[in-house]
Amino acid sequence: MERLLSGLNKSNVLAGCQKIIIREAYQGGHVLHREGEVCRKLHMVEKGLICSYYHKDGKDITAYFALEGGSITAIDSCIQKKIGS
């Protein structure tokens, strides 16, 4: 996270974003976004791992892993304010 914030600070982006960046911590197994909800956040991974998956034919299908220093969101839902599927 510090590396990411340092890079943003050098580009003067951080100054404009400080009002909207909120640091949150979650325990393992926490669900960040549920089917049927509008996604309203971009999550940056400071420590740990986030797994993105969806359900198909009764199975959980892994779509993406966000590693430390990475980010994840339900992009279509977040930008278009549509309910995620």
FIPA-625826 format. One record per atom (N, C-alpha, C, O, CB): residue in one letter; atom name; z, y, x. Coordinates in steps of 0.2 Angstrom, whole numbers, plus 5000, padded with zeros to 4 digits. Glycine has a CB too. Layout:
> aa	at	up	north	east
> a	CA	Z	Y	X;
...
end
This chain:
> aa	at	up	north	east
> m	N	5000	4994	5004;
> m	CA	5000	5000	5000;
> m	C	5000	5006	5004;
> m	O	4996	5011	5003;
> m	CB	5006	5000	4995;
> e	N	5004	5006	5010;
> e	CA	5004	5012	5014;
> e	C	4997	5013	5017;
> e	O	4996	5019	5018;
> e	CB	5009	5011	5020;
> r	N	4994	5008	5019;
> r	CA	4987	5009	5022;
> r	C	4982	5012	5017;
> r	O	4979	5017	5019;
> r	CB	4984	5002	5024;
> l	N	4983	5010	5011;
> l	CA	4979	5013	5005;
> l	C	4980	5020	5004;
> l	O	4976	5024	5004;
> l	CB	4980	5009	4999;
> l	N	4987	5022	5004;
> l	CA	4989	5029	5002;
> l	C	4987	5033	5008;
> l	O	4986	5039	5007;
> l	CB	4997	5029	5001;
> s	N	4988	5030	5014;
> s	CA	4986	5034	5020;
> s	C	4979	5036	5020;
> s	O	4977	5042	5022;
> s	CB	4988	5030	5027;
> g	N	4974	5031	5018;
> g	CA	4967	5033	5018;
> g	C	4966	5038	5012;
> g	O	4961	5042	5013;
> g	CB	4963	5026	5016;
> l	N	4969	5037	5007;
> l	CA	4968	5042	5001;
> l	C	4970	5049	5003;
> l	O	4967	5054	5002;
> l	CB	4972	5040	4995;
> n	N	4976	5049	5007;
> n	CA	4979	5056	5009;
> n	C	4974	5059	5014;
> n	O	4973	5065	5014;
> n	CB	4985	5055	5013;
> k	N	4971	5056	5018;
> k	CA	4966	5058	5023;
> k	C	4960	5061	5019;
> k	O	4957	5066	5022;
> k	CB	4963	5053	5028;
> s	N	4958	5059	5014;
> s	CA	4952	5061	5010;
> s	C	4954	5066	5005;
> s	O	4950	5068	5001;
> s	CB	4949	5056	5007;
> n	N	4961	5068	5005;
> n	CA	4963	5073	5000;
> n	C	4963	5071	4993;
> n	O	4964	5075	4988;
> n	CB	4960	5080	5000;
> v	N	4962	5065	4992;
> v	CA	4962	5062	4985;
> v	C	4969	5061	4982;
> v	O	4970	5062	4976;
> v	CB	4958	5055	4985;
> l	N	4973	5059	4987;
> l	CA	4980	5058	4985;
> l	C	4983	5064	4982;
> l	O	4987	5063	4977;
> l	CB	4984	5056	4991;
> a	N	4982	5070	4984;
> a	CA	4985	5076	4981;
> a	C	4984	5076	4973;
> a	O	4988	5078	4969;
> a	CB	4983	5082	4984;
> g	N	4978	5074	4971;
> g	CA	4976	5075	4964;
> g	C	4978	5069	4960;
> g	O	4978	5069	4954;
> g	CB	4968	5075	4964;
> c	N	4980	5063	4964;
> c	CA	4982	5057	4960;
> c	C	4989	5056	4960;
> c	O	4992	5052	4956;
> c	CB	4979	5051	4964;
> q	N	4993	5060	4963;
> q	CA	5000	5059	4963;
> q	C	5004	5060	4957;
> q	O	5009	5056	4955;
> q	CB	5004	5064	4968;
> k	N	5001	5063	4952;
> k	CA	5004	5064	4945;
> k	C	5003	5058	4941;
> k	O	5006	5057	4936;
> k	CB	5000	5070	4942;
> i	N	4998	5054	4943;
> i	CA	4996	5048	4938;
> i	C	4998	5042	4942;
> i	O	4997	5036	4938;
> i	CB	4989	5048	4937;
> i	N	5000	5041	4948;
> i	CA	5002	5035	4951;
> i	C	5009	5034	4950;
> i	O	5013	5038	4951;
> i	CB	5000	5036	4959;
> i	N	5010	5028	4947;
> i	CA	5017	5025	4946;
> i	C	5018	5019	4949;
> i	O	5014	5014	4948;
> i	CB	5018	5025	4938;
> r	N	5023	5018	4953;
> r	CA	5025	5012	4957;
> r	C	5029	5008	4952;
> r	O	5034	5010	4949;
> r	CB	5028	5013	4963;
> e	N	5026	5001	4951;
> e	CA	5030	4997	4947;
> e	C	5030	4990	4950;
> e	O	5026	4988	4955;
> e	CB	5026	4996	4940;
> a	N	5036	4986	4949;
> a	CA	5037	4980	4952;
> a	C	5037	4975	4947;
> a	O	5041	4976	4942;
> a	CB	5043	4980	4957;
> y	N	5035	4969	4948;
> y	CA	5035	4963	4943;
> y	C	5037	4957	4946;
> y	O	5036	4956	4952;
> y	CB	5028	4962	4940;
> q	N	5040	4953	4943;
> q	CA	5042	4946	4945;
> q	C	5036	4941	4944;
> q	O	5032	4943	4940;
> q	CB	5048	4943	4941;
> g	N	5036	4936	4948;
> g	CA	5031	4931	4948;
> g	C	5030	4928	4941;
> g	O	5035	4927	4937;
> g	CB	5032	4925	4953;
> g	N	5024	4927	4938;
> g	CA	5023	4925	4932;
> g	C	5022	4930	4926;
> g	O	5020	4929	4921;
> g	CB	5028	4920	4930;
> h	N	5023	4936	4928;
> h	CA	5022	4942	4923;
> h	C	5015	4943	4921;
> h	O	5011	4943	4926;
> h	CB	5025	4949	4926;
> v	N	5014	4944	4915;
> v	CA	5007	4945	4913;
> v	C	5006	4952	4912;
> v	O	5009	4956	4909;
> v	CB	5006	4941	4906;
> l	N	5001	4955	4916;
> l	CA	4999	4962	4916;
> l	C	4995	4964	4910;
> l	O	4995	4970	4908;
> l	CB	4996	4964	4923;
> h	N	4990	4960	4908;
> h	CA	4986	4961	4903;
> h	C	4984	4955	4898;
> h	O	4983	4950	4901;
> h	CB	4979	4964	4906;
> r	N	4985	4956	4892;
> r	CA	4984	4950	4887;
> r	C	4978	4951	4883;
> r	O	4975	4957	4882;
> r	CB	4990	4950	4883;
> e	N	4975	4946	4882;
> e	CA	4969	4945	4877;
> e	C	4971	4949	4871;
> e	O	4976	4948	4868;
> e	CB	4967	4938	4876;
> g	N	4966	4953	4868;
> g	CA	4967	4957	4862;
> g	C	4970	4964	4863;
> g	O	4972	4967	4858;
> g	CB	4972	4953	4858;
> e	N	4972	4966	4869;
> e	CA	4974	4972	4871;
> e	C	4969	4977	4875;
> e	O	4965	4974	4878;
> e	CB	4981	4972	4875;
> v	N	4970	4983	4874;
> v	CA	4966	4988	4878;
> v	C	4970	4989	4885;
> v	O	4976	4990	4885;
> v	CB	4965	4995	4875;
> c	N	4966	4988	4890;
> c	CA	4969	4989	4897;
> c	C	4969	4996	4899;
> c	O	4964	5000	4898;
> c	CB	4964	4985	4903;
> r	N	4975	4998	4901;
> r	CA	4976	5005	4902;
> r	C	4978	5007	4910;
> r	O	4980	5013	4911;
> r	CB	4981	5008	4898;
> k	N	4978	5002	4914;
> k	CA	4980	5003	4921;
> k	C	4975	4999	4926;
> k	O	4972	4995	4925;
> k	CB	4987	5000	4922;
> l	N	4976	5002	4932;
> l	CA	4973	4999	4938;
> l	C	4979	4997	4942;
> l	O	4983	5001	4944;
> l	CB	4968	5004	4942;
> h	N	4979	4991	4944;
> h	CA	4985	4988	4948;
> h	C	4983	4987	4955;
> h	O	4977	4984	4957;
> h	CB	4987	4981	4945;
> m	N	4987	4990	4959;
> m	CA	4986	4989	4967;
> m	C	4991	4985	4969;
> m	O	4997	4985	4967;
> m	CB	4986	4996	4970;
> v	N	4989	4980	4973;
> v	CA	4994	4975	4975;
> v	C	4997	4977	4982;
> v	O	4994	4977	4987;
> v	CB	4990	4968	4976;
> e	N	5003	4978	4982;
> e	CA	5007	4980	4988;
> e	C	5009	4974	4992;
> e	O	5009	4973	4998;
> e	CB	5013	4985	4987;
> k	N	5012	4969	4988;
> k	CA	5015	4963	4990;
> k	C	5014	4957	4985;
> k	O	5015	4958	4979;
> k	CB	5022	4963	4992;
> g	N	5011	4952	4988;
> g	CA	5010	4946	4983;
> g	C	5003	4945	4981;
> g	O	4998	4947	4986;
> g	CB	5014	4947	4977;
> l	N	5001	4943	4975;
> l	CA	4995	4941	4973;
> l	C	4994	4942	4966;
> l	O	4999	4940	4962;
> l	CB	4993	4934	4975;
> i	N	4989	4944	4963;
> i	CA	4987	4944	4956;
> i	C	4981	4939	4955;
> i	O	4976	4940	4958;
> i	CB	4986	4951	4953;
> c	N	4982	4935	4950;
> c	CA	4977	4931	4948;
> c	C	4974	4933	4941;
> c	O	4978	4934	4936;
> c	CB	4979	4923	4947;
> s	N	4967	4934	4940;
> s	CA	4964	4935	4934;
> s	C	4961	4929	4931;
> s	O	4957	4926	4935;
> s	CB	4959	4941	4935;
> y	N	4962	4928	4925;
> y	CA	4959	4922	4922;
> y	C	4958	4923	4915;
> y	O	4960	4928	4912;
> y	CB	4964	4916	4923;
> y	N	4954	4918	4912;
> y	CA	4952	4919	4905;
> y	C	4952	4912	4902;
> y	O	4952	4907	4906;
> y	CB	4945	4922	4904;
> h	N	4952	4911	4896;
> h	CA	4952	4904	4892;
> h	C	4945	4903	4890;
> h	O	4942	4907	4887;
> h	CB	4957	4904	4887;
> k	N	4943	4897	4891;
> k	CA	4937	4894	4889;
> k	C	4937	4887	4887;
> k	O	4939	4883	4892;
> k	CB	4931	4896	4894;
> d	N	4935	4885	4881;
> d	CA	4935	4878	4880;
> d	C	4942	4874	4881;
> d	O	4943	4869	4883;
> d	CB	4930	4874	4883;
> g	N	4948	4878	4880;
> g	CA	4954	4875	4880;
> g	C	4957	4875	4888;
> g	O	4962	4872	4889;
> g	CB	4955	4869	4878;
> k	N	4953	4878	4892;
> k	CA	4955	4878	4899;
> k	C	4956	4885	4902;
> k	O	4953	4890	4899;
> k	CB	4950	4874	4904;
> d	N	4960	4886	4907;
> d	CA	4961	4892	4910;
> d	C	4956	4893	4916;
> d	O	4956	4888	4920;
> d	CB	4968	4893	4913;
> i	N	4951	4898	4916;
> i	CA	4946	4898	4921;
> i	C	4948	4904	4925;
> i	O	4949	4910	4923;
> i	CB	4939	4899	4918;
> t	N	4949	4903	4932;
> t	CA	4951	4908	4937;
> t	C	4945	4913	4938;
> t	O	4940	4910	4940;
> t	CB	4954	4905	4943;
> a	N	4946	4919	4937;
> a	CA	4940	4924	4938;
> a	C	4941	4927	4945;
> a	O	4935	4929	4948;
> a	CB	4939	4929	4933;
> y	N	4947	4929	4947;
> y	CA	4948	4933	4953;
> y	C	4955	4933	4955;
> y	O	4959	4932	4952;
> y	CB	4946	4941	4951;
> f	N	4956	4934	4962;
> f	CA	4962	4934	4965;
> f	C	4962	4941	4969;
> f	O	4958	4943	4973;
> f	CB	4964	4928	4970;
> a	N	4967	4945	4967;
> a	CA	4968	4951	4971;
> a	C	4974	4950	4976;
> a	O	4980	4949	4974;
> a	CB	4970	4957	4966;
> l	N	4972	4951	4982;
> l	CA	4977	4950	4987;
> l	C	4981	4956	4989;
> l	O	4979	4962	4987;
> l	CB	4974	4947	4994;
> e	N	4985	4956	4994;
> e	CA	4989	4962	4996;
> e	C	4984	4967	4999;
> e	O	4980	4965	5003;
> e	CB	4994	4960	5002;
> g	N	4985	4973	4997;
> g	CA	4980	4979	4998;
> g	C	4974	4979	4994;
> g	O	4970	4984	4994;
> g	CB	4978	4977	5005;
> g	N	4973	4975	4989;
> g	CA	4968	4975	4984;
> g	C	4970	4978	4978;
> g	O	4976	4980	4977;
> g	CB	4965	4968	4983;
> s	N	4965	4978	4973;
> s	CA	4967	4980	4966;
> s	C	4963	4976	4961;
> s	O	4959	4972	4963;
> s	CB	4964	4988	4966;
> i	N	4966	4977	4955;
> i	CA	4963	4973	4949;
> i	C	4964	4977	4943;
> i	O	4969	4981	4942;
> i	CB	4966	4966	4949;
> t	N	4959	4976	4938;
> t	CA	4960	4979	4932;
> t	C	4955	4975	4927;
> t	O	4951	4972	4930;
> t	CB	4958	4987	4931;
> a	N	4955	4976	4921;
> a	CA	4950	4974	4916;
> a	C	4946	4979	4915;
> a	O	4946	4983	4910;
> a	CB	4954	4971	4909;
> i	N	4941	4980	4919;
> i	CA	4937	4986	4920;
> i	C	4933	4988	4913;
> i	O	4933	4994	4912;
> i	CB	4931	4985	4925;
> d	N	4930	4983	4910;
> d	CA	4927	4985	4904;
> d	C	4932	4988	4899;
> d	O	4930	4993	4895;
> d	CB	4923	4979	4900;
> s	N	4937	4985	4898;
> s	CA	4942	4987	4893;
> s	C	4945	4994	4895;
> s	O	4946	4998	4891;
> s	CB	4948	4982	4892;
> c	N	4947	4995	4902;
> c	CA	4950	5001	4904;
> c	C	4945	5007	4903;
> c	O	4947	5012	4901;
> c	CB	4952	5000	4912;
> i	N	4939	5006	4905;
> i	CA	4934	5012	4905;
> i	C	4932	5013	4898;
> i	O	4932	5019	4896;
> i	CB	4928	5010	4909;
> q	N	4930	5008	4894;
> q	CA	4928	5009	4887;
> q	C	4933	5009	4882;
> q	O	4932	5011	4876;
> q	CB	4923	5004	4886;
> k	N	4939	5008	4884;
> k	CA	4945	5008	4879;
> k	C	4944	5003	4874;
> k	O	4945	5004	4868;
> k	CB	4946	5015	4876;
> k	N	4941	4997	4876;
> k	CA	4939	4992	4871;
> k	C	4945	4986	4872;
> k	O	4947	4985	4877;
> k	CB	4932	4989	4872;
> i	N	4946	4983	4867;
> i	CA	4950	4977	4867;
> i	C	4948	4972	4872;
> i	O	4942	4970	4871;
> i	CB	4952	4974	4860;
> g	N	4952	4969	4876;
> g	CA	4950	4964	4881;
> g	C	4949	4957	4878;
> g	O	4953	4956	4873;
> g	CB	4955	4964	4887;
> s	N	4945	4953	4880;
> s	CA	4944	4947	4877;
> s	C	4946	4941	4883;
> s	O	4946	4935	4881;
> s	CB	4937	4945	4875;
end
